[in-house]
Amino acid sequence: MSYKAKFKVWRGEGGEGKLEDFTVEVNEGEVVLDIIHRLQATQAPDLAVRWNCKAGKCGSCSMEINGKPRLGCMTRMSTFQEDETITVTPMRTFPVIKDLVTDVSFNYQKAREVPSFTPPEGVRPGEYRMQQVDVERSQEFRKCIECFMCNNVCHVIRDHEENKPAFSGPRFLMRIAELDMHPYDVADRKESAQQDHGLGYCNITKCCTEVCPEHIKITDNALIPMKERVVDRKYDPLVWLGNKIFKRSSK
Amino acid sequence: MTQTTPDAPVRRQRAQVKVRTLRTDRWWLTPLVTFLGLSSFLVYGVWAIIDTSNFVEPYIAPFASPCLSTSAVCDGARLFGWAPIGDWYALPPGLLILGLPGGFRLTCYYYRKSYYRSFWLSPAACSVQEPHGKYTGETRFPLIVQNIHRYFFYFALVIGAILTYDAILALVHKPLGLGSYILLANAVLILGYTLGCHSCRHITAGRLNHFSRHPLRYRAWTLVSKLNAKHQQWAWASMFSVMGADLYVRLVAKGIIAFPFA
């Protein structure tokens, strides 16, 4: 079963551009990325799109389809009506290089600002001993494919470019939570999550969770637990008193 | 994912799309329904504070519980006959009580999401541009006060226990009426919502990094996590149940509901 679908695709460079109309063939079982490739092959050979695995595992083909952040390779054409006009635009939060390809280096910069895993002194690789229950919370976050759709959809930086220096976005706040929950990590992550990475900007509206293609519960399992850990450290006098009386580590 | 090379030219311009959103679905429906639902709760709460028909043997309206003053007409619902406030307080009991469960819901992580979206439009829905020029989130006063949530949780636990006590008082009363079951259902939903709270999840064991060293706390955490996964549903169900139970008791107290098994 084939039909002709109407597409509007954002085309341009360095921000300047517009939505261009296309009518393109769609076959049964295809996804949006297939249609973008058909456009390249038949009507717009210079159309730029970043892609790699076509299996929802590399996180390269993040784009916005009918205004929603989606992976092009995981968005089935069968989810749209045949007479529907489908709009495809680049991720809005990041600068455009060309057409659907954005410059996501903001994310790499934020990744470098998160101190890496810090084991206790004297414990060498190979000597870590952990129970499965101690690490399975963090393992959920390791499913991340770094498509950066969570950072793209987060209104803190999507609607407020000026917040980018202060806010690392859900992807890297989740990374901080992952390390803070790790039984062998000794670095102080709570203070820096709040001060350096802008956890307080998060108003837990859960868009990051809604768009995650790996269905990671970013808000409930990473951001809110991290906010609660920050409350332990900075805002709860009873926890502070308990730590003093019982000489507990605040880590 | 492919990384841009360090010598790539600096590009700071986003795609210029001059509409608030390109979404084609009914994204406005959920915030609208949420706005109406939460507003109805607020309006009902104000009315319930003013209304004085809050007790009829053996039921006490949840918005007026516990019965703390001897000047209130709720002798049969006193906590073990205890009236700590005495007879000097003659204002509506809701004024004394509702700040605690109200504060619990106001600072609840789920309700924050719902009213940030539906009242403050920050954002109204995902990938829908918010109307505000500036955004600082919960980094400063007044929203930084949301971090007090766990203290409201402690009070909410006490309120949940009191509502359970009220339901038990009604259940042991003869003859048994429909209101007893309504108060019981409300107490169960309130406890399900309270115990599934994110702060409760953190306090049980979420703050630990070694679950294996605390098996009982880990077990509690897994149970709370199950409730927490449906926190939104518990929040709405308990909100409507507390309104429904409260209204039912008041209607019985006013004589509007007067069937034999009321």
Interface residues (C-beta under 8 A of the other chain):
Chain A: W10 G12 G14 G15 E16 G17 L19 R50 N52 C58 G59 S60 E64 N66 G67 K68 P69 E84 T87 T89 P90 R92 T93 F94 P95 V96 I97 T102 D103 V104 S105 Y108 Q131 V133 D134 E146 C147 F148 V153 H155 V156 R158 D159 H160 E161 N163 D180 M181 H182 P183 G198 G200 Y201 C202 N203 I204 T205 K206 C207 E210 V211 D220 I224 P225 K227 E228 R229 V230 V231 D232 K234 Y235 D236 K251
Chain B: M1 T2 Q3 T4 A8 R11 R12 Q13 R14 A15 Q16 V17 T21 L22 R23 T24 D25 Y109 R112 K113 Y116 R117 S122 P123 C126 S127 Q129 E130 H132 K134 Y135 T136 G137 E138 T139 R140 L143 I144 N147 I148 H149 R150 H198 S199 R201 H202 G206 R207 N209 H210 F211 S212 Y218 N228 A229
